[in-house]
Amino acid sequence: MHRYPDEFRARAVEMYSSGRSKESIAKELGVSAETVKKWIRAAGSQAPAAEGLTYAELLAANRKLSQELAKAKEVEEILGKAAAFFARKTLP
């Protein structure tokens, strides 16, 4: 089973949302119509809560927020170590 990137699947879903048939999307992307059908069904079950955003935009926003969270956790860890270091320096 081949795993396609989220952006690739989101593009297929957007093409379908714009009125294209599953078969034409499948042919253009080189996948089966059944695969496109599964992606459309999966995207429907993950319906966007934010109006006006496409599935791809939500994926991009999610990726950005995940990166920001990872950076914030890293900063928190560094600050915790720095606080512990300076606490040892100031205590008798």
SERO-4910 file (N, C-alpha, C, O; in steps of 0.05 Angstrom, whole numbers):
BEGIN
 pado doro    nc1    nc2    nc3   cac1   cac2   cac3    cc1    cc2    cc3    oc1    oc2    oc3
  Met    A     17    -24      0      0      0      0     18     25      0     36     27     16
  His    A     12     43    -18     28     67    -20     16     89     -3     -9     93     -3
  Arg    A     32    104     11     23    126     29     29    152     14     52    158      8
  Tyr    A      8    167      9     11    193     -5     12    216     15     -1    214     36
  Pro    A     27    237      9     28    260     27      1    273     31    -17    272     13
  Asp    A     -3    285     54    -29    298     60    -36    319     40    -59    322     32
  Glu    A    -16    334     30    -21    355     11    -31    344    -15    -48    356    -28
  Phe    A    -21    321    -23    -29    307    -48    -58    299    -45    -74    303    -64
  Arg    A    -65    287    -23    -93    279    -19   -112    303    -17   -134    302    -28
  Ala    A   -102    324     -3   -119    348     -1   -124    361    -28   -146    371    -33
  Arg    A   -104    359    -46   -107    370    -73   -129    355    -87   -145    367   -101
  Ala    A   -129    328    -85   -150    312    -97   -178    320    -87   -197    322   -102
  Val    A   -180    323    -61   -205    331    -48   -215    358    -58   -238    362    -64
  Glu    A   -196    377    -61   -203    404    -71   -212    402   -100   -231    416   -107
  Met    A   -199    386   -115   -207    383   -143   -236    372   -145   -251    381   -161
  Tyr    A   -242    353   -128   -269    342   -127   -289    363   -118   -311    365   -128
  Ser    A   -281    380    -98   -298    401    -88   -304    422   -109   -325    435   -108
  Ser    A   -286    425   -128   -290    445   -149   -307    434   -172   -312    448   -191
  Gly    A   -316    409   -169   -335    398   -189   -324    377   -207   -339    367   -225
  Arg    A   -299    369   -204   -288    349   -221   -297    321   -212   -303    317   -189
  Ser    A   -297    302   -231   -305    275   -224   -282    260   -212   -259    266   -216
  Lys    A   -289    240   -196   -269    223   -183   -251    210   -204   -227    207   -200
  Glu    A   -263    201   -226   -249    187   -247   -228    206   -260   -206    197   -265
  Ser    A   -236    231   -266   -217    249   -279   -194    256   -260   -171    260   -269
  Ile    A   -200    259   -235   -180    265   -215   -160    242   -213   -136    245   -212
  Ala    A   -171    218   -211   -155    194   -209   -136    191   -233   -113    185   -230
  Lys    A   -147    196   -256   -131    193   -280   -108    214   -281    -85    207   -287
  Glu    A   -115    239   -273    -94    260   -273    -73    255   -252    -49    260   -257
  Leu    A    -80    245   -229    -61    241   -207    -48    213   -208    -28    208   -193
  Gly    A    -58    196   -225    -46    169   -227    -52    150   -204    -36    134   -196
  Val    A    -76    153   -193    -86    136   -172   -113    124   -181   -124    132   -201
  Ser    A   -123    105   -165   -149     93   -172   -172    112   -163   -169    128   -145
  Ala    A   -194    109   -177   -218    125   -169   -227    117   -141   -238    134   -126
  Glu    A   -223     92   -133   -230     83   -106   -213     97    -85   -223    103    -64
  Thr    A   -188    101    -91   -170    116    -73   -180    144    -69   -181    154    -47
  Val    A   -187    157    -91   -197    185    -90   -223    185    -74   -227    203    -57
  Lys    A   -240    166    -78   -265    164    -63   -260    162    -33   -273    174    -17
  Lys    A   -240    146    -25   -232    143      4   -222    169     15   -229    176     38
  Trp    A   -206    183     -1   -195    209      9   -218    229     13   -218    244     32
  Ile    A   -237    229     -5   -259    248     -3   -276    241     21   -284    259     36
  Arg    A   -281    215     26   -296    207     49   -282    214     75   -294    224     94
  Ala    A   -255    209     75   -239    216     99   -239    246    105   -241    254    128
  Ala    A   -237    262     84   -238    291     87   -265    300     97   -266    320    112
  Gly    A   -286    287     89   -313    294     98   -316    289    127   -330    303    141
  Ser    A   -303    267    137   -305    260    166   -288    279    183   -291    280    207
  Gln    A   -270    293    169   -253    313    183   -261    341    174   -243    358    169
  Ala    A   -286    345    172   -296    371    162   -284    394    177   -283    394    202
  Pro    A   -275    415    163   -262    438    176   -281    452    195   -305    457    188
  Ala    A   -272    459    218   -288    475    237   -287    504    229   -306    519    235
  Ala    A   -266    513    216   -262    541    209   -273    545    180   -264    532    161
  Glu    A   -293    562    178   -305    566    152   -286    582    134   -271    599    144
  Gly    A   -287    576    108   -271    591     89   -243    580     85   -228    590     68
  Leu    A   -235    560    100   -208    548     97   -210    522     82   -228    506     87
  Thr    A   -192    517     64   -191    492     50   -177    471     68   -164    478     88
  Tyr    A   -180    447     60   -167    425     75   -137    429     75   -124    425     95
  Ala    A   -126    436     52    -97    441     50    -88    464     68    -67    462     80
  Glu    A   -104    485     70    -97    507     87    -98    499    116    -81    507    132
  Leu    A   -117    482    124   -118    472    151    -94    454    157    -83    455    179
  Leu    A    -86    438    138    -62    421    142    -37    438    145    -20    433    163
  Ala    A    -35    459    129    -12    477    131    -12    491    158      9    494    171
  Ala    A    -35    500    167    -37    514    193    -30    495    216    -17    502    235
  Asn    A    -39    470    213    -33    450    234     -3    444    235      8    442    257
  Arg    A      9    442    212     38    437    211     53    460    224     72    456    240
  Lys    A     45    485    218     58    509    229     55    509    260     74    515    274
  Leu    A     31    504    269     26    504    298     42    482    312     51    485    334
  Ser    A     44    459    299     60    437    311     89    445    313    102    438    333
  Gln    A     99    458    293    127    468    294    131    489    316    151    488    330
  Glu    A    112    507    319    113    527    339    112    514    367    126    523    385
  Leu    A     95    494    370     93    480    396    119    466    403    129    467    426
  Ala    A    131    453    383    157    440    388    178    460    396    194    454    414
  Lys    A    179    483    384    198    504    390    193    514    419    212    518    434
  Ala    A    168    518    426    161    528    452    169    508    474    178    516    495
  Lys    A    165    482    468    174    462    487    204    461    491    214    458    513
  Glu    A    218    465    469    247    466    470    257    490    487    275    488    503
  Val    A    244    513    482    251    537    497    245    533    527    261    541    544
  Glu    A    222    521    533    215    516    561    235    498    574    242    502    597
  Glu    A    245    477    560    264    459    571    291    474    577    303    470    598
  Ile    A    299    491    559    324    506    562    321    525    586    340    528    602
  Leu    A    299    539    587    294    558    610    294    543    636    304    554    656
  Gly    A    282    520    637    281    504    662    309    496    671    315    498    695
  Lys    A    326    488    652    353    481    658    369    506    668    385    504    686
  Ala    A    364    528    655    378    553    662    370    561    691    386    570    707
  Ala    A    344    559    697    334    567    723    346    549    744    354    558    766
  Ala    A    348    523    739    361    505    758    390    511    762    400    510    784
  Phe    A    404    518    740    432    525    742    436    549    759    453    549    777
  Phe    A    421    570    754    424    595    770    414    592    798    424    605    816
  Ala    A    395    574    803    386    569    830    409    556    847    413    562    870
  Arg    A    424    538    834    446    525    848    469    545    853    482    544    874
  Lys    A    472    564    835    494    584    838    488    604    861    506    613    875
  Thr    A    462    610    866    455    630    886    451    618    913    452    633    933
  Leu    A    446    592    915    442    580    941    469    574    954    488    568    941
  Pro    A    469    577    981    495    572    995    505    544    993    526    537   1004
***
